[in-house]
């Protein structure tokens, strides 16, 4: 394999940036609690560059020898030069084997380096040190003792986890009757809202953002992606592999969120700046092993192996991603406000960002039965981290050069979790559930009642 193949592979952080910002990279890895041997990486990088230089020198010598052969008329002299070239070919083969081995080691270490957190991200080790930024709506009050969503849903024959456990095991559930219809009402609501520029103009004006009102393109993406695509999205390192369903024989992964199959759509492509931001709203089934949640939320459909989700994804210009992030967060909040579900916005600390994100927010919905807020949405700015690994660029007309796009993602609705929030906040004393007004036009009814 020729060494240029490795050189042209666009991955991870820029190695030049790492060389020039060693302390910053080390601090960023430490802040994200990612154990990466940066000094070892730099030693390998130095040796790698030396081998590359040796290969380039060897090539120059061979080119010069080829020219000498063409000029030399003496057969004996020609044979001497040819013999030297054969010796160089042997040395060159050895160097190519070395570069192949060292490139593998280099790439493996580079893949372990997370995206560095922005300077304004709060420092912290885990979710306990996340920062609550604001709340919307008062926690729902009842004149009766509110019930848990599963108790209500089972009585109304909306969710069946017992039969799902018989068929599939734990952490699965059937959505039935009006719950199934509610899922499609939520999908229609989101697709209508996110493909409507008129709504975006209101949000942009209200939040005073300098972003485009381009609508989101609806897409139903594949739920299985290649190993290269999943690796490019940056979700495998630092125990991320444990959360995935990986079919090694087929070299495919099930997606844990549709962003993982939308992000690689433009792998190895150059986008036009005039088409940015390029926004998608994807609907897909998602699969997670929930390996790190042993003993947590084992009952019901809050934390399951298989669920449906509506996910926003944006490819945008380098300088626009911070405001694009605020725009996506504002959309998430607007969707919750239209459902009239109380929530709080939380800024993730450095230790709770995840591998690809430089900044991240969560929205947590109020659950009356637990008397607390629980996560329903996340929203991440991944800067150029994923685009480098996937080699997705755009041509900057002003500077007349190619830049890596910035990628962002945000939850519109994770169906199971938003159903839980609706059931709990809209429950009635008689055990029925009111339907949020915004969804009623997609359903044709305003209440879910006991069928007996």
C-alpha positions in Angstrom: 0.0 0.0 0.0 1.4 3.4 -1.0 2.1 5.8 1.9 0.0 8.6 0.2 -3.2 6.7 1.1 -2.5 7.2 4.8 -1.4 10.8 4.3 -4.7 11.8 2.5 -6.9 10.2 5.2 -8.6 13.1 6.9 -9.2 12.2 10.6 -9.7 13.5 14.1 -8.1 16.6 15.3 -5.4 18.2 13.1 -2.0 16.7 14.1 -0.4 20.1 13.4 -2.8 21.7 15.9 -1.8 19.0 18.5 1.9 19.6 17.9 1.4 23.3 18.4 -1.0 23.1 21.4 0.2 20.2 23.4 -0.9 21.5 26.8 -4.3 22.6 25.5 -4.9 19.1 24.1 -3.8 17.4 27.2 -6.0 19.6 29.4 -9.0 19.0 27.0 -8.5 15.2 27.2 -8.2 15.4 31.0 -11.3 17.6 31.2 -13.3 15.0 29.2 -11.7 12.2 31.3 -10.3 10.6 28.1 -7.1 8.7 28.8 -4.9 9.3 25.7 -1.1 9.0 25.6 -0.4 12.4 23.9 3.4 12.1 24.4 3.4 8.6 22.9 1.4 10.0 20.0 3.9 12.8 19.4 6.8 10.3 19.5 5.1 8.2 16.9 4.2 11.2 14.8 7.9 12.3 14.8 9.0 8.8 13.6 6.2 8.7 11.1 7.4 12.0 9.5 10.9 10.8 9.4 9.8 7.6 7.5 7.7 9.7 5.1 10.7 12.0 4.5 12.9 9.0 3.8 10.3 7.6 1.3 10.1 11.0 -0.4 13.9 11.2 -0.6 14.0 7.6 -2.0 11.5 8.6 -4.7 13.5 11.6 -5.6 16.6 9.5 -6.0 14.8 6.9 -8.1 13.5 9.7 -10.4 17.0 11.1 -10.8 18.3 7.6 -11.6 15.6 7.1 -14.2 16.8 10.3 -15.9 20.4 9.2 -15.8 19.5 5.9 -17.4 17.8 7.7 -20.3 20.9 9.9 -20.8 23.6 7.1 -20.4 24.6 5.3 -23.6 27.1 3.0 -21.9 25.4 -0.4 -21.3 27.7 -1.2 -18.3 26.9 2.2 -16.6 23.2 1.6 -17.3 23.3 -1.8 -15.6 25.1 -0.3 -12.5 22.4 2.4 -12.2 19.6 -0.3 -12.6 21.2 -2.4 -9.9 21.3 0.5 -7.5 17.6 1.2 -8.3 16.7 -2.4 -7.4 18.5 -2.0 -4.1 16.5 1.1 -3.5 13.3 -0.7 -4.4 14.1 -3.2 -1.6 14.7 -0.4 0.8 11.6 1.4 -0.4 9.5 -1.8 0.3 10.9 -1.9 3.8 10.0 1.7 4.4 6.5 1.2 3.0 6.0 -1.7 5.4 7.2 0.5 8.3 4.9 3.4 7.3 1.9 1.0 7.1 2.6 -0.3 10.6 3.3 3.1 12.2 0.3 4.6 10.5 -2.0 2.0 12.1 -0.6 2.8 15.5 -0.8 6.6 14.8 -4.4 6.4 13.6 -5.5 4.3 16.5 -4.1 6.8 19.0 -5.6 9.7 17.0 -9.0 8.1 17.1 -8.9 8.1 20.9 -8.6 11.9 21.1 -12.0 13.6 21.8 -13.2 16.9 20.5 -11.8 19.6 22.8 -14.4 21.4 24.9 -15.0 25.1 24.4 -13.4 27.4 26.9 -16.8 28.4 28.3 -18.0 24.9 29.0 -18.2 24.4 32.8 -15.5 22.2 34.3 -16.8 19.0 36.0 -16.4 15.3 36.2 -19.9 14.0 35.7 -23.6 14.9 35.4 -23.8 16.1 39.0 -21.7 19.1 38.0 -23.9 20.1 35.0 -25.3 23.6 35.2 -29.0 24.5 35.1 -29.4 27.5 32.8 -33.2 28.2 33.0 -36.6 26.7 33.6 -39.8 27.1 31.6 -43.2 26.6 33.0 -44.3 25.7 36.5 -44.1 22.1 37.6 -47.6 20.6 36.9 -49.8 20.7 40.0 -52.6 18.2 40.7 -55.5 18.0 43.1 -54.8 14.3 43.4 -51.7 12.1 43.9 -50.2 11.8 40.4 -49.5 8.3 39.2 -46.5 6.9 37.3 -46.8 6.9 33.5 -46.5 3.1 33.3 -49.4 2.5 35.8 -51.6 4.8 33.8 -50.5 3.4 30.4 -51.0 -0.2 31.4 -54.5 0.5 32.7 -55.4 2.2 29.4 -53.7 -0.6 27.4 -51.2 1.8 25.8 -47.9 0.2 26.8 -47.2 -3.5 27.3 -43.8 -4.3 28.7 -44.8 -7.7 30.1 -45.6 -9.3 26.8 -42.6 -7.5 25.2 -40.4 -9.1 27.9 -41.8 -12.5 26.9 -41.0 -11.9 23.3 -37.8 -9.9 23.4 -36.5 -9.7 27.0 -36.1 -6.8 29.3 -36.0 -3.1 28.2 -38.6 -3.6 25.4 -42.2 -2.5 25.1 -45.2 -2.6 22.8 -46.9 0.8 22.1 -50.6 0.1 21.5 -53.8 1.8 20.6 -53.7 5.6 21.1 -50.0 5.5 22.1 -49.2 4.2 18.6 -51.3 6.9 17.1 -49.7 9.5 19.3 -46.3 8.5 17.9 -47.4 9.3 14.4 -49.0 12.5 15.5 -45.7 13.6 17.0 -43.9 12.7 13.8 -46.3 14.7 11.7 -46.1 17.6 14.1 -42.3 17.7 13.9 -42.0 17.3 10.2 -44.5 20.1 9.6 -42.8 22.5 12.1 -39.2 21.8 10.9 -40.0 22.2 7.2 -41.7 25.6 7.7 -39.4 28.6 7.3 -42.1 30.9 8.7 -41.7 29.4 12.2 -37.9 29.7 12.0 -38.0 33.4 11.2 -39.9 34.0 14.4 -37.4 32.1 16.4 -34.4 33.9 14.8 -36.0 37.3 15.4 -36.9 36.4 19.0 -33.4 35.0 19.9 -31.6 37.7 17.8 -29.6 35.1 15.9 -27.7 35.6 12.7 -28.5 32.3 11.0 -30.4 31.2 7.9 -34.1 30.3 8.0 -33.4 27.3 5.7 -35.9 24.6 6.5 -34.9 21.1 7.5 -35.0 18.4 4.8 -37.1 15.3 6.0 -35.2 12.1 5.7 -35.7 8.5 6.8 -32.1 7.2 6.9 -30.6 3.7 7.1 -30.5 2.2 10.6 -27.4 0.1 9.8 -24.2 1.8 8.8 -20.6 0.7 8.0 -17.8 0.5 10.4 -16.1 3.3 8.6 -19.1 5.6 9.0 -19.6 4.8 12.7 -15.9 5.3 13.4 -16.1 8.6 11.6 -18.9 9.9 13.7 -16.7 9.4 16.8 -19.0 7.4 19.0 -16.9 4.2 19.5 -13.9 5.3 21.5 -13.8 5.6 25.3 -16.3 2.7 26.0 -18.7 3.9 23.3 -18.4 0.6 21.5 -20.0 -1.1 24.5 -23.3 0.8 23.8 -23.6 -0.4 20.2 -25.0 -3.4 18.4 -22.1 -4.5 16.1 -22.5 -7.2 13.5 -18.8 -8.0 12.9 -19.5 -10.6 10.2 -21.4 -8.0 8.1 -19.1 -5.1 9.2 -22.2 -3.1 10.2 -23.5 -1.2 13.2 -27.1 -0.5 14.3 -27.4 3.2 14.8 -28.1 4.5 18.3 -29.5 7.8 16.9 -30.2 8.8 13.3 -27.5 11.4 13.5 -25.0 8.5 13.1 -26.4 7.7 9.6 -27.1 11.4 8.5 -23.6 12.7 9.4 -21.8 10.4 6.9 -24.1 11.2 4.0 -21.5 13.6 2.5 -18.4 11.6 3.4 -15.5 12.4 1.0 -17.6 15.2 -0.6 -17.2 18.9 -1.1 -20.4 21.0 -0.4 -21.2 24.4 -1.9 -21.1 27.2 0.6 -24.4 28.6 -0.9 -26.1 25.4 0.2 -25.1 25.8 3.9 -26.5 25.4 6.4 -27.7 22.0 5.1 -30.3 20.8 7.7 -32.0 17.4 8.0 -34.7 16.1 10.2 -34.4 12.4 10.4 -36.8 9.8 11.7 -35.5 6.3 12.6 -35.6 3.4 14.9 -32.6 3.4 17.2 -30.8 0.7 19.1 -28.7 0.9 22.3 -27.3 -1.8 24.5 -27.6 0.4 27.6 -24.5 -1.4 28.9 -23.7 1.5 31.3 -27.1 1.7 32.9 -27.2 -1.6 34.8 -30.0 -1.4 37.4 -31.3 2.1 36.2 -34.8 2.6 34.9 -35.3 -1.2 34.3 -39.1 -0.9 34.2 -41.1 0.8 31.5 -39.9 2.5 28.4 -37.6 5.3 29.7 -34.4 3.4 29.0 -34.8 0.7 26.4 -32.8 -1.2 23.8 -35.0 -0.1 20.9 -36.9 3.1 20.4 -38.0 5.6 17.7 -36.6 9.1 17.5 -36.8 12.4 15.5 -33.3 13.9 15.2 -32.1 17.3 13.8 -28.8 17.5 12.0 -27.0 20.5 10.5 -23.9 20.9 8.3 -22.8 24.6 8.5 -20.0 27.0 7.9 -17.1 27.1 10.4 -18.0 30.6 11.8 -21.7 29.9 12.1 -21.8 26.8 14.4 -22.1 28.6 17.7 -25.2 30.4 16.6 -26.5 27.3 14.8 -26.2 25.5 18.1 -28.3 28.1 19.8 -30.9 27.9 17.0 -31.3 24.2 17.3 -31.6 24.5 21.1 -34.3 27.2 20.6 -36.2 24.8 18.3 -36.1 22.1 20.9 -37.5 24.6 23.5 -40.2 25.8 21.1 -41.4 22.2 20.5 -41.6 21.6 24.3 -43.4 24.9 24.8 -46.0 24.0 22.1 -46.7 20.8 24.0 -46.9 22.8 27.2 -44.6 20.5 29.1 -42.5 22.2 31.9 -38.8 21.8 31.4 -35.3 23.0 32.3 -32.2 23.6 30.1 -29.0 22.2 31.4 -25.4 22.9 30.1 -23.2 19.8 30.2 -19.9 20.1 32.0 -16.7 18.9 30.4 -16.9 15.4 31.9 -20.4 14.8 30.5 -19.9 16.1 27.0 -19.2 12.8 25.2 -16.5 12.1 22.6 -17.6 14.3 19.6 -19.1 17.4 21.3 -17.3 20.7 22.0 -20.5 22.0 23.7 -23.8 20.4 24.7 -27.1 21.2 26.2 -29.9 18.9 27.6 -33.5 19.6 28.0 -35.1 17.8 31.0 -38.9 17.5 31.2 -40.8 17.6 34.5 -42.1 14.2 35.6 -44.7 14.7 38.4 -44.6 11.1 39.7 -40.8 11.4 40.4 -41.1 15.1 41.4 -38.0 15.9 39.3 -36.8 16.7 35.8 -35.6 13.9 33.4 -33.7 14.2 30.2 -35.7 14.2 27.0 -33.4 16.1 24.6 -29.8 16.7 23.9 -28.1 19.2 21.5 -24.5 19.2 20.5 -22.0 21.3 18.6 -19.4 18.8 17.2 -17.4 21.6 15.3 -15.2 20.0 12.6 -14.5 16.9 14.6 -16.7 14.5 12.7 -16.2 16.3 9.4 -12.4 15.8 9.6 -12.9 12.1 10.2 -15.4 11.8 7.4 -13.6 14.3 5.1 -16.6 16.5 4.5 -15.6 20.0 3.3 -17.0 23.1 1.7 -15.4 25.8 -0.5 -15.1 29.1 1.2 -15.5 31.6 -1.6 -14.2 34.6 0.2 -10.9 32.9 1.1 -11.0 30.7 -1.9 -10.1 27.6 0.1 -11.6 24.4 1.4 -12.8 24.2 5.0 -14.2 21.4 7.0 -17.9 21.9 7.7 -19.1 22.0 11.3 -21.7 19.4 12.3 -24.5 19.8 14.9 -27.3 17.5 16.2 -30.3 17.9 18.4 -33.2 15.8 19.5 -36.6 16.9 18.2 -38.4 14.1 20.1 -37.3 10.7 21.4 -40.8 9.1 21.1 -40.8 7.0 24.3 -39.6 9.7 26.6 -41.9 12.4 25.2 -44.8 10.0 25.5 -43.9 9.5 29.2 -43.8 13.3 29.7 -47.2 13.8 28.0 -48.9 10.9 30.0 -47.5 12.2 33.3 -48.2 15.9 32.8 -51.6 15.4 31.1 -53.0 12.7 33.4 -56.5 13.3 34.9 -58.0 12.2 38.2 -60.2 9.6 36.5 -57.2 8.0 35.0 -57.7 9.4 31.5 -55.1 11.5 29.6 -55.7 14.8 27.8 -54.0 15.2 24.4 -51.9 18.4 24.0 -53.9 20.8 21.9 -51.1 21.1 19.3 -51.4 17.3 18.6 -55.2 17.1 18.5 -55.5 18.0 14.8 -53.3 15.0 13.9 -55.4 12.6 15.9 -59.1 13.6 15.8 -59.6 13.1 19.5 -58.7 15.1 22.6 -58.6 12.5 25.4 -57.6 8.9 26.0 -60.1 7.2 28.2 -60.6 3.8 29.8 -62.2 1.5 27.2 -64.1 -0.5 29.8 
